[in-house]
């Protein structure tokens, strides 16, 4: 019963925060916009220009994400951006990777949710979150958001 109460509180706070978030006219209320602010803006900045609060403390400066299309002959590099966020191109011998591997983080978030909500799923008969689909969905939302903020 405690897990159900925690789950209801979590969902309620999430709905409240998203409603509060969506009321702000200077923010993007999409999942990709919310996730960008939550995970990317600290380094890339809220305007995605590469000037986040952590940018000065990084060895490699974050990219200006608003000019990806411009720097790629007018074509948004969708697959490349997806792979970078997911962490697919493992850097290995070519040097270190400063950017977090968000795909791993998103999969772990879903895994933790499933552990916490396990009893709830048993009681309600609902299925657990598929970690890979959860990660893929968030990454696709992020890439779509980044594509939407490209400069002409």
DSSP file (Angstrom, degrees, kcal/mol; ACC not computed):
  #  RESIDUE AA STRUCTURE BP1 BP2  ACC     N-H-->O    O-->H-N    N-H-->O    O-->H-N    TCO  KAPPA ALPHA  PHI   PSI    X-CA   Y-CA   Z-CA
    1    1 A X     >        0   0    0      0, 0.0     4,-2.0     0, 0.0     5,-0.2   0.000 360.0 360.0 360.0 -37.2    0.0    0.0    0.0
    2    2 A X  H  >  +     0   0    0      1,-0.2     4,-2.6     2,-0.2     5,-0.2   0.889 360.0  54.3 -61.7 -38.4    2.9    2.4    0.8
    3    3 A X  H  > S+     0   0    0      1,-0.2     4,-2.4     2,-0.2    -1,-0.2   0.871 106.8  51.1 -65.4 -35.7    4.3    1.9   -2.7
    4    4 A X  H  > S+     0   0    0      2,-0.2     4,-2.6     1,-0.2    -1,-0.2   0.917 110.4  48.8 -67.1 -42.3    0.9    2.9   -4.3
    5    5 A X  H  X S+     0   0    0     -4,-2.0     4,-2.5     2,-0.2    -2,-0.2   0.925 112.3  48.3 -62.3 -44.8    0.8    6.1   -2.1
    6    6 A X  H  X S+     0   0    0     -4,-2.6     4,-2.6     1,-0.2    -1,-0.2   0.906 111.8  50.3 -61.2 -41.3    4.4    6.9   -3.1
    7    7 A X  H  X S+     0   0    0     -4,-2.4     4,-2.8     2,-0.2     5,-0.2   0.917 110.7  48.4 -64.3 -43.6    3.5    6.3   -6.8
    8    8 A X  H  X S+     0   0    0     -4,-2.6     4,-2.6     2,-0.2    -2,-0.2   0.905 112.7  48.7 -63.2 -41.9    0.4    8.5   -6.6
    9    9 A X  H  X S+     0   0    0     -4,-2.5     4,-2.6     2,-0.2     5,-0.2   0.916 111.9  49.7 -63.4 -42.9    2.5   11.3   -4.9
   10   10 A X  H  X S+     0   0    0     -4,-2.6     4,-2.4     2,-0.2    -2,-0.2   0.946 113.3  44.9 -61.2 -49.7    5.2   11.0   -7.6
   11   11 A X  H  X S+     0   0    0     -4,-2.8     4,-2.7     1,-0.2     5,-0.2   0.909 113.3  51.5 -62.5 -42.0    2.7   11.2  -10.4
   12   12 A X  H  X S+     0   0    0     -4,-2.6     4,-2.5    -5,-0.2    -1,-0.2   0.919 111.6  45.9 -61.2 -44.2    0.9   14.1   -8.8
   13   13 A X  H  X S+     0   0    0     -4,-2.6     4,-2.7     2,-0.2    -1,-0.2   0.872 112.2  52.0 -67.8 -35.2    4.1   16.0   -8.3
   14   14 A X  H  X S+     0   0    0     -4,-2.4     4,-2.6    -5,-0.2     5,-0.2   0.938 111.4  46.0 -64.9 -46.4    5.1   15.3  -11.9
   15   15 A X  H  X S+     0   0    0     -4,-2.7     4,-2.5     2,-0.2    -2,-0.2   0.918 114.1  49.3 -61.8 -43.8    1.8   16.5  -13.3
   16   16 A X  H  X S+     0   0    0     -4,-2.5     4,-2.5    -5,-0.2    -2,-0.2   0.929 112.6  46.8 -61.2 -45.5    2.0   19.6  -11.0
   17   17 A X  H  X S+     0   0    0     -4,-2.7     4,-2.7     1,-0.2    -2,-0.2   0.892 113.0  48.7 -67.1 -38.2    5.6   20.4  -12.1
   18   18 A X  H  X S+     0   0    0     -4,-2.6     4,-2.9     2,-0.2    -1,-0.2   0.897 111.9  49.4 -68.2 -38.3    4.7   19.9  -15.8
   19   19 A X  H  X S+     0   0    0     -4,-2.5     4,-1.3     2,-0.2    -2,-0.2   0.917 113.5  46.3 -64.5 -41.9    1.7   22.1  -15.5
   20   20 A X  H  X S+     0   0    0     -4,-2.5     4,-0.6     1,-0.2     3,-0.3   0.919 114.3  49.0 -62.8 -43.7    3.8   24.8  -13.8
   21   21 A X  H >< S+     0   0    0     -4,-2.7     3,-1.2     1,-0.2    -2,-0.2   0.920 108.7  52.2 -61.9 -45.0    6.4   24.3  -16.4
   22   22 A X  H 3< S+     0   0    0     -4,-2.9    -1,-0.2     1,-0.3    -2,-0.2   0.747 100.2  63.6 -67.5 -23.4    4.0   24.6  -19.3
   23   23 A X  H 3< S+     0   0    0     -4,-1.3     2,-0.5    -3,-0.3    -1,-0.3   0.713  80.9  94.4 -73.2 -19.4    2.5   27.9  -18.0
   24   24 A X    X<  -     0   0    0     -3,-1.2     3,-1.1    -4,-0.6     5,-0.1  -0.626  65.4-155.3 -78.4 122.8    5.9   29.6  -18.4
   25   25 A X  T 3  S+     0   0    0     -2,-0.5    -1,-0.1     1,-0.2     4,-0.1   0.682  88.0  58.0 -74.6 -17.5    5.9   31.4  -21.8
   26   26 A X  T 3  S+     0   0    0      2,-0.1     2,-0.3     0, 0.0    -1,-0.2   0.309  97.4  75.0 -96.0  10.7    9.7   31.4  -22.2
   27   27 A X  S <  S-     0   0    0     -3,-1.1     2,-0.6    -6,-0.2     7,-0.1  -0.870  81.5-118.1-121.7 155.5   10.0   27.6  -22.0
   28   28 A X        -     0   0    0     -2,-0.3    -2,-0.1     5,-0.1    -3,-0.1  -0.824  19.7-159.0 -90.5 117.7    9.3   24.8  -24.4
   29   29 A X        +     0   0    0     -2,-0.6    -1,-0.1    -7,-0.2    -7,-0.1   0.439  56.0 110.0 -80.9   2.7    6.6   22.5  -22.8
   30   30 A X  S  > S-     0   0    0      1,-0.1     4,-2.6    -8,-0.0     5,-0.2  -0.303  83.8-111.5 -72.5 162.4    7.5   19.5  -24.9
   31   31 A X  H  > S+     0   0    0      1,-0.2     4,-2.8     2,-0.2     5,-0.2   0.908 120.6  52.0 -58.6 -41.7    9.1   16.5  -23.3
   32   32 A X  H  > S+     0   0    0      2,-0.2     4,-2.2     1,-0.2    -1,-0.2   0.892 109.8  48.3 -62.9 -40.1   12.3   17.3  -25.3
   33   33 A X  H  > S+     0   0    0      2,-0.2     4,-2.1     1,-0.2    -2,-0.2   0.907 113.3  47.0 -66.4 -42.1   12.3   20.9  -24.0
   34   34 A X  H  X S+     0   0    0     -4,-2.6     4,-2.2     1,-0.2    -2,-0.2   0.927 114.0  47.4 -64.1 -45.3   11.8   19.8  -20.5
   35   35 A X  H  X>S+     0   0    0     -4,-2.8     4,-2.8    -5,-0.2     5,-0.6   0.863 108.1  56.2 -66.8 -34.9   14.5   17.1  -20.7
   36   36 A X  I  X>S+     0   0    0     -4,-2.2     5,-2.3    -5,-0.2     4,-2.3   0.949 110.5  44.4 -60.0 -47.9   16.9   19.6  -22.4
   37   37 A X  I  <5S+     0   0    0     -4,-2.1     5,-0.2     3,-0.2    -2,-0.2   0.891 116.9  47.0 -62.7 -38.7   16.5   22.0  -19.4
   38   38 A X  I  <5S+     0   0    0     -4,-2.2    -2,-0.2    -5,-0.2    -1,-0.2   0.875 131.8  12.1 -71.5 -38.3   16.9   19.1  -16.9
   39   39 A X  I  <5S+     0   0    0     -4,-2.8    -3,-0.2    -5,-0.1    -2,-0.2   0.732 131.5  31.9-115.4 -28.1   19.9   17.4  -18.5
   40   40 A X  I >X<S+     0   0    0     -4,-2.3     4,-2.9    -5,-0.6     3,-1.5   0.776  96.1  73.4-108.3 -32.1   21.6   19.6  -21.1
   41   41 A X  H 3><S+     0   0    0     -5,-2.3     4,-1.9     1,-0.3    12,-0.3   0.765  84.1  70.9 -63.0 -26.5   21.2   23.2  -20.2
   42   42 A X  H 34 S+     0   0    0     -5,-0.2    12,-2.8    10,-0.2    13,-0.4   0.846 119.3  17.8 -60.3 -31.9   23.8   23.0  -17.4
   43   43 A X  H <4 S+     0   0    0     -3,-1.5     9,-2.3    11,-0.2    19,-0.3   0.807 135.1  38.4-103.3 -44.3   26.5   22.7  -20.0
   44   44 A X  H  < S-     0   0    0     -4,-2.9     6,-3.1     7,-0.2     7,-1.1   0.613 107.8-121.2 -86.2 -12.3   25.0   23.9  -23.2
   45   45 A X    ><  -     0   0    0     -4,-1.9     3,-1.6    -5,-0.4     7,-0.2   0.121  28.1 -82.3  86.1 154.6   23.0   26.8  -21.7
   46   46 A X  T 3  S+     0   0    0      1,-0.3    -1,-0.1     5,-0.2    -5,-0.1   0.782 134.8  49.1 -63.9 -26.2   19.2   27.3  -21.8
   47   47 A X  T 3  S-     0   0    0     -6,-0.1    -1,-0.3    -3,-0.1    -2,-0.1   0.417 111.1-124.9 -92.3   2.1   19.6   28.9  -25.2
   48   48 A X  S <  S+     0   0    0     -3,-1.6    17,-2.5     1,-0.1    18,-0.6   0.654  73.4 126.9  67.7  19.3   21.8   25.9  -26.4
   49   49 A X  S    S-     0   0    0     15,-0.2    -4,-0.2    16,-0.2    15,-0.1   0.452  85.2-101.9 -87.1  -0.4   24.6   28.1  -27.4
   50   50 A X  S    S+     0   0    0     -6,-3.1    12,-0.3    -5,-0.1    -5,-0.3   0.635  92.5 111.7  93.0  14.6   27.2   26.2  -25.3
   51   51 A X        +     0   0    0     -7,-1.1    -7,-0.2    10,-0.1    -5,-0.2  -0.314  37.7 149.1-118.9  48.6   27.4   28.7  -22.5
   52   52 A X    >   -     0   0    0     -9,-2.3     3,-1.3    -7,-0.2     4,-0.4  -0.228  64.7 -96.4 -74.8 171.5   25.9   26.8  -19.6
   53   53 A X  T 3  S+     0   0    0    -12,-0.3     3,-0.2     1,-0.3   -10,-0.2   0.753 125.7  45.4 -63.3 -24.3   26.9   27.4  -16.0
   54   54 A X  T >  S+     0   0    0    -12,-2.8     3,-1.3     1,-0.2     4,-0.4   0.538  86.3  94.0 -92.7  -7.8   29.3   24.4  -16.1
   55   55 A X  G X  S+     0   0    0     -3,-1.3     3,-1.1   -13,-0.4    -1,-0.2   0.831  80.5  54.3 -59.6 -35.9   30.8   25.3  -19.5
   56   56 A X  G 3  S+     0   0    0     -4,-0.4    -1,-0.3     1,-0.2    -2,-0.1   0.748 106.0  53.2 -71.3 -21.6   33.8   27.2  -18.1
   57   57 A X  G <  S+     0   0    0     -3,-1.3     2,-0.3    -4,-0.1    -1,-0.2   0.440  91.3  94.7 -93.0   1.2   34.9   24.3  -15.9
   58   58 A X  S <  S-     0   0    0     -3,-1.1     3,-0.1    -4,-0.4     4,-0.0  -0.690  70.3-140.4 -93.8 146.4   34.9   21.8  -18.7
   59   59 A X  S    S+     0   0    0     -2,-0.3     2,-0.6     1,-0.2    -1,-0.1   0.940  97.0  41.7 -66.5 -48.2   38.1   20.9  -20.6
   60   60 A X  S    S-     0   0    0     -3,-0.1    -1,-0.2     3,-0.0     2,-0.1  -0.905  95.4-123.7-103.6 124.4   36.2   20.7  -23.9
   61   61 A X        -     0   0    0     -2,-0.6   -10,-0.1     1,-0.1    -5,-0.1  -0.384  31.2-105.4 -67.6 139.0   33.7   23.5  -24.4
   62   62 A X        -     0   0    0    -12,-0.3    -1,-0.1   -19,-0.3     2,-0.0  -0.295  40.8-103.4 -63.5 149.3   30.1   22.4  -25.1
   63   63 A X        -     0   0    0      1,-0.1     2,-0.9    -3,-0.1    -1,-0.1  -0.323  24.4-112.5 -71.3 152.7   28.9   22.7  -28.7
   64   64 A X    >   -     0   0    0      1,-0.1     3,-1.1   -14,-0.1   -15,-0.2  -0.810  32.2-166.5 -80.7 107.1   26.5   25.4  -29.9
   65   65 A X  G >  S+     0   0    0    -17,-2.5     3,-0.5    -2,-0.9     4,-0.2   0.503  74.9  72.0 -80.1  -3.5   23.6   23.2  -30.6
   66   66 A X  G 3  S+     0   0    0    -18,-0.6    85,-3.1     1,-0.2    -1,-0.2   0.560  97.1  48.5 -87.7  -8.0   21.7   25.9  -32.6
   67   67 A X  G <> S+     0   0    0     -3,-1.1     4,-2.6    83,-0.2    -1,-0.2   0.132  72.1 109.2-118.3  19.9   24.0   25.7  -35.6
   68   68 A X  T <4 S+     0   0    0     -3,-0.5     4,-0.3     2,-0.2     7,-0.2   0.910  84.8  44.8 -63.5 -41.8   24.3   22.0  -36.2
   69   69 A X  T >4>S+     0   0    0      1,-0.2     5,-2.0     2,-0.2     3,-1.3   0.934 113.5  50.2 -66.6 -45.8   22.2   22.3  -39.4
   70   70 A X  G >45S+     0   0    0      1,-0.3     3,-0.7    81,-0.2    -2,-0.2   0.892 111.5  48.7 -59.6 -40.8   24.2   25.3  -40.6
   71   71 A X  G 3<5S+     0   0    0     -4,-2.6    -1,-0.3     1,-0.2    -2,-0.2   0.482 107.6  57.9 -79.5  -1.9   27.5   23.5  -40.0
   72   72 A X  G X 5S-     0   0    0     -3,-1.3     3,-1.6    -4,-0.3    -1,-0.2  -0.251 125.2 -90.5-122.9  44.0   26.3   20.4  -41.9
   73   73 A X  T < 5S-     0   0    0     -3,-0.7    -3,-0.2     1,-0.3    -2,-0.1   0.817  86.0 -52.4  54.0  37.5   25.5   22.0  -45.3
   74   74 A X  T 3 <S+     0   0    0     -5,-2.0     2,-0.5     1,-0.2    -1,-0.3   0.548 114.1 111.2  82.4   7.0   21.8   22.7  -44.3
   75   75 A X    <   -     0   0    0     -3,-1.6     2,-0.4    -6,-0.6    -1,-0.2  -0.964  68.2-127.5-118.5 126.9   21.0   19.2  -43.2
   76   76 A X        -     0   0    0     -2,-0.5     2,-2.2     1,-0.1     3,-0.2  -0.574  19.9-133.5 -71.6 125.5   20.3   18.4  -39.5
   77   77 A X     >  +     0   0    0     -2,-0.4     4,-2.6     1,-0.2     5,-0.3  -0.420  39.5 165.7 -80.9  68.2   22.6   15.4  -38.6
   78   78 A X  H  > S+     0   0    0     -2,-2.2     4,-2.6     1,-0.2    -1,-0.2   0.902  70.0  44.2 -53.2 -54.4   19.8   13.5  -36.8
   79   79 A X  H  > S+     0   0    0     -3,-0.2     4,-2.6     1,-0.2    -1,-0.2   0.889 114.3  49.8 -62.7 -40.7   21.5   10.1  -36.6
   80   80 A X  H  > S+     0   0    0      2,-0.2     4,-2.2     1,-0.2    -1,-0.2   0.921 111.8  47.5 -65.4 -43.7   24.8   11.6  -35.4
   81   81 A X  H  X S+     0   0    0     -4,-2.6     4,-2.3     2,-0.2     5,-0.2   0.921 112.2  50.9 -62.8 -43.7   23.1   13.7  -32.7
   82   82 A X  H  X S+     0   0    0     -4,-2.6     4,-2.7    -5,-0.3     5,-0.2   0.944 111.1  47.7 -58.1 -49.0   21.1   10.7  -31.6
   83   83 A X  H  X>S+     0   0    0     -4,-2.6     4,-1.9     1,-0.2     5,-1.6   0.863 110.3  52.1 -63.8 -36.4   24.3    8.5  -31.3
   84   84 A X  H  <5S+     0   0    0     -4,-2.2    18,-0.2     2,-0.2    -1,-0.2   0.929 113.1  43.7 -66.2 -44.6   26.1   11.2  -29.4
   85   85 A X  H  <5S+     0   0    0     -4,-2.3    17,-1.2     1,-0.2    18,-1.1   0.926 115.9  47.9 -65.6 -43.5   23.4   11.6  -26.8
   86   86 A X  H  <5S-     0   0    0     -4,-2.7    18,-0.4    -5,-0.2    -1,-0.2   0.801 109.6-124.5 -67.3 -28.8   22.9    7.8  -26.5
   87   87 A X  T  <5 +     0   0    0     -4,-1.9    -3,-0.2    -5,-0.2    -4,-0.1   0.616  64.7 139.3  92.4  14.3   26.7    7.3  -26.2
   88   88 A X      < +     0   0    0     -5,-1.6     2,-1.9    -6,-0.2    -4,-0.1   0.909  55.2  69.3 -61.5 -45.9   26.9    4.9  -29.1
   89   89 A X  S    S-     0   0    0     -6,-0.5     2,-0.2    -9,-0.1    -1,-0.2  -0.540  80.3-156.6 -77.5  90.1   30.1    6.3  -30.6
   90   90 A X        -     0   0    0     -2,-1.9    -2,-0.1     1,-0.2    -6,-0.0  -0.490   5.5-148.2 -66.4 129.2   32.4    5.1  -27.8
   91   91 A X    >   +     0   0    0     -2,-0.2     3,-2.1     1,-0.2    -1,-0.2   0.907  39.8 149.7 -73.0 -43.7   35.5    7.3  -27.9
   92   92 A X  G >  S+     0   0    0      1,-0.3     3,-1.5     2,-0.2    -1,-0.2  -0.210  71.9   9.1  54.3-123.3   38.0    4.8  -26.7
   93   93 A X  G 3  S+     0   0    0      1,-0.3    -1,-0.3     3,-0.0     3,-0.1   0.631 118.8  72.7 -68.0 -14.2   41.5    5.4  -28.1
   94   94 A X  G <  S-     0   0    0     -3,-2.1    -1,-0.3     1,-0.3     2,-0.3   0.458 114.4 -84.1 -82.0   1.1   40.6    8.7  -29.6
   95   95 A X    <   -     0   0    0     -3,-1.5    -1,-0.3    -4,-0.1     2,-0.2  -0.798  61.9 -40.3 128.9-171.7   40.4   10.4  -26.2
   96   96 A X        -     0   0    0     -2,-0.3     2,-0.6    -3,-0.1    -3,-0.0  -0.497  45.3-127.1 -92.1 162.1   38.0   10.9  -23.3
   97   97 A X        +     0   0    0     -2,-0.2     4,-0.1     1,-0.2    -2,-0.0  -0.934  22.8 179.7-109.9 112.1   34.3   11.5  -23.5
   98   98 A X        +     0   0    0     -2,-0.6     2,-0.2     2,-0.1    -1,-0.2   0.839  60.5  82.4 -81.0 -33.5   33.3   14.6  -21.5
   99   99 A X  S    S-     0   0    0      1,-0.1    -2,-0.0   -15,-0.0     0, 0.0  -0.527  88.9-112.0 -75.5 134.9   29.6   14.4  -22.3
  100  100 A X        -     0   0    0     -2,-0.2     2,-1.2     1,-0.1     3,-0.1  -0.243  25.8-113.1 -60.5 153.0   27.7   12.0  -20.1
  101  101 A X     >  -     0   0    0      1,-0.2     4,-1.5    -4,-0.1     3,-0.3  -0.760  35.8-176.0 -88.9  95.7   26.2    8.9  -21.8
  102  102 A X  H  > S+     0   0    0     -2,-1.2     4,-3.0   -17,-1.2     5,-0.3   0.818  74.7  64.3 -68.8 -31.9   22.6    9.8  -21.4
  103  103 A X  H  > S+     0   0    0    -18,-1.1     4,-2.1     1,-0.2    -1,-0.2   0.926 105.0  46.2 -57.2 -44.9   21.3    6.6  -22.9
  104  104 A X  H  > S+     0   0    0    -18,-0.4     4,-2.2    -3,-0.3    -1,-0.2   0.908 112.8  50.7 -62.9 -42.0   22.8    4.7  -20.0
  105  105 A X  H  X S+     0   0    0     -4,-1.5     4,-2.2     1,-0.2    -2,-0.2   0.924 110.6  48.0 -62.7 -44.8   21.4    7.2  -17.5
  106  106 A X  H  X S+     0   0    0     -4,-3.0     4,-2.0     1,-0.2    -1,-0.2   0.886 111.2  50.7 -65.1 -38.7   17.9    6.9  -19.0
  107  107 A X  H  X S+     0   0    0     -4,-2.1     4,-2.0    -5,-0.3    -1,-0.2   0.899 111.0  49.0 -65.4 -39.1   18.0    3.1  -19.0
  108  108 A X  H  X S+     0   0    0     -4,-2.2     4,-2.6     2,-0.2    -2,-0.2   0.872 107.7  55.0 -68.1 -36.5   19.1    3.1  -15.3
  109  109 A X  H  X S+     0   0    0     -4,-2.2     4,-2.4     2,-0.2    -2,-0.2   0.929 110.4  45.6 -60.0 -45.3   16.3    5.6  -14.4
  110  110 A X  H  X S+     0   0    0     -4,-2.0     4,-2.4     2,-0.2    19,-0.3   0.885 111.4  52.9 -66.1 -38.2   13.7    3.2  -15.9
  111  111 A X  H  X S+     0   0    0     -4,-2.0     4,-1.9     2,-0.2    -2,-0.2   0.919 110.5  46.9 -62.6 -44.6   15.3    0.2  -14.2
  112  112 A X  H  X S+     0   0    0     -4,-2.6     4,-2.5     2,-0.2     5,-0.2   0.906 110.5  52.9 -64.3 -41.5   15.1    2.0  -10.8
  113  113 A X  H  X S+     0   0    0     -4,-2.4     4,-3.0     1,-0.2    -2,-0.2   0.930 108.3  50.8 -58.6 -44.7   11.5    3.0  -11.5
  114  114 A X  H  X S+     0   0    0     -4,-2.4     4,-0.5     1,-0.2    -1,-0.2   0.873 109.4  50.7 -62.6 -37.1   10.7   -0.7  -12.2
  115  115 A X  H >< S+     0   0    0     -4,-1.9     3,-0.6     2,-0.2     4,-0.3   0.934 115.4  42.0 -64.4 -45.7   12.4   -1.7   -8.9
  116  116 A X  H 3< S+     0   0    0     -4,-2.5     3,-0.4     1,-0.2     4,-0.3   0.896 120.4  42.0 -68.3 -40.8   10.4    0.8   -6.9
  117  117 A X  H 3X S+     0   0    0     -4,-3.0     4,-2.6    -5,-0.2     5,-0.2   0.360  82.5 107.4 -91.2   6.1    7.1    0.2   -8.7
  118  118 A X  H <X S+     0   0    0     -3,-0.6     4,-2.0    -4,-0.5    -1,-0.2   0.901  82.0  43.8 -52.3 -49.9    7.4   -3.6   -8.8
  119  119 A X  H  > S+     0   0    0     -3,-0.4     4,-2.5    -4,-0.3    -1,-0.2   0.880 111.8  54.7 -64.9 -37.9    4.8   -4.3   -6.2
  120  120 A X  H  > S+     0   0    0     -4,-0.3     4,-2.8     1,-0.2     6,-0.3   0.914 108.0  49.7 -60.6 -42.9    2.5   -1.7   -7.8
  121  121 A X  H  X S+     0   0    0     -4,-2.6     4,-2.0     1,-0.2     5,-0.3   0.890 110.5  50.4 -63.9 -39.2    2.8   -3.5  -11.2
  122  122 A X  H  < S+     0   0    0     -4,-2.0    -2,-0.2    -5,-0.2    -1,-0.2   0.920 114.3  43.9 -63.6 -43.4    2.0   -6.8   -9.5
  123  123 A X  H  < S+     0   0    0     -4,-2.5    -2,-0.2     1,-0.2    -1,-0.2   0.919 123.7  33.8 -69.1 -45.2   -1.1   -5.4   -7.8
  124  124 A X  H  < S-     0   0    0     -4,-2.8    -1,-0.2    -5,-0.2    -2,-0.2   0.661  99.7-127.0 -88.8 -17.3   -2.4   -3.5  -10.8
  125  125 A X     <  +     0   0    0     -4,-2.0    -3,-0.2    -5,-0.3    -4,-0.1   0.538  59.2 145.2  80.9   5.6   -1.3   -5.9  -13.5
  126  126 A X        -     0   0    0     -6,-0.3    -1,-0.3    -5,-0.3     2,-0.2  -0.443  49.9-114.6 -75.4 152.1    0.4   -3.1  -15.4
  127  127 A X        -     0   0    0     -2,-0.1    -1,-0.1     1,-0.1     3,-0.1  -0.498  28.9-108.0 -85.5 157.1    3.6   -3.9  -17.2
  128  128 A X        -     0   0    0     -2,-0.2     2,-0.3     1,-0.1    -1,-0.1  -0.285  41.6 -89.1 -75.7 165.5    7.0   -2.5  -16.3
  129  129 A X        -     0   0    0    -19,-0.3     2,-0.7     1,-0.1    -1,-0.1  -0.607  35.9-125.3 -76.3 133.2    8.8    0.2  -18.3
  130  130 A X     >  -     0   0    0     -2,-0.3     4,-2.6     1,-0.2     5,-0.2  -0.731  18.0-147.5 -78.3 118.2   11.1   -1.2  -21.0
  131  131 A X  H  > S+     0   0    0     -2,-0.7     4,-2.2     1,-0.2     5,-0.2   0.864  93.9  46.9 -58.7 -40.1   14.4    0.4  -20.2
  132  132 A X  H  > S+     0   0    0      2,-0.2     4,-2.5     1,-0.2    -1,-0.2   0.880 113.2  47.3 -74.0 -37.1   15.6    0.6  -23.9
  133  133 A X  H  > S+     0   0    0      2,-0.2     4,-2.6     1,-0.2    -2,-0.2   0.888 111.5  52.5 -69.4 -37.5   12.3    2.0  -25.2
  134  134 A X  H  X S+     0   0    0     -4,-2.6     4,-2.2     2,-0.2    -2,-0.2   0.947 113.0  43.9 -60.0 -49.5   12.3    4.5  -22.3
  135  135 A X  H  X S+     0   0    0     -4,-2.2     4,-2.5    -5,-0.2     5,-0.2   0.928 113.6  50.6 -62.7 -45.6   15.8    5.7  -23.2
  136  136 A X  H  X S+     0   0    0     -4,-2.5     4,-2.6     1,-0.2    -1,-0.2   0.903 109.9  50.9 -60.6 -42.0   15.1    5.7  -27.0
  137  137 A X  H  X S+     0   0    0     -4,-2.6     4,-2.2     2,-0.2    -1,-0.2   0.927 111.9  45.8 -62.8 -45.7   11.9    7.8  -26.4
  138  138 A X  H  X S+     0   0    0     -4,-2.2     4,-2.4     2,-0.2    -2,-0.2   0.907 113.6  49.3 -65.3 -40.5   13.7   10.4  -24.3
  139  139 A X  H  X S+     0   0    0     -4,-2.5     4,-2.8     2,-0.2     5,-0.2   0.922 110.6  50.1 -65.4 -42.6   16.6   10.6  -26.8
  140  140 A X  H  X S+     0   0    0     -4,-2.6     4,-2.4    -5,-0.2    -1,-0.2   0.896 110.5  50.5 -61.7 -39.4   14.3   11.0  -29.7
  141  141 A X  H  X S+     0   0    0     -4,-2.2     4,-2.2     2,-0.2    -1,-0.2   0.915 111.7  48.1 -63.0 -42.6   12.4   13.8  -27.9
  142  142 A X  H  X S+     0   0    0     -4,-2.4     4,-2.8     2,-0.2    -2,-0.2   0.934 112.2  47.9 -63.4 -46.6   15.7   15.5  -27.2
  143  143 A X  H  X S+     0   0    0     -4,-2.8     4,-2.5     1,-0.2    -2,-0.2   0.909 111.7  50.6 -62.9 -41.6   16.9   15.2  -30.8
  144  144 A X  H  X S+     0   0    0     -4,-2.4     4,-1.6    -5,-0.2    -1,-0.2   0.902 111.2  48.9 -62.9 -40.5   13.6   16.5  -32.1
  145  145 A X  H  X S+     0   0    0     -4,-2.2     4,-0.8     2,-0.2     3,-0.3   0.944 111.3  48.7 -63.2 -47.2   13.8   19.5  -29.7
  146  146 A X  H >< S+     0   0    0     -4,-2.8     3,-0.8     1,-0.3    -2,-0.2   0.891 109.7  52.9 -60.8 -39.3   17.4   20.3  -30.8
  147  147 A X  H >< S+     0   0    0     -4,-2.5     3,-1.0     1,-0.2    -1,-0.3   0.851 105.2  56.2 -63.1 -33.5   16.3   20.0  -34.4
  148  148 A X  H 3< S+     0   0    0     -4,-1.6    -1,-0.2    -3,-0.3    -2,-0.2   0.667 103.1  54.0 -74.4 -16.0   13.5   22.6  -33.6
  149  149 A X  T << S+     0   0    0     -4,-0.8    -1,-0.2    -3,-0.8    -2,-0.2   0.198  76.7 132.8-104.6  16.9   15.9   25.2  -32.3
  150  150 A X    <   -     0   0    0     -3,-1.0   -83,-0.2     1,-0.1     2,-0.2  -0.450  54.6-126.1 -70.6 138.3   18.2   25.3  -35.3
  151  151 A X              0   0    0    -85,-3.1   -81,-0.2    -2,-0.2   -82,-0.1  -0.504 360.0 360.0 -79.5 152.5   19.1   28.8  -36.6
  152  152 A X              0   0    0     -2,-0.2    -1,-0.1   -83,-0.1   -85,-0.1   0.467 360.0 360.0 -69.6 360.0   18.5   29.7  -40.3
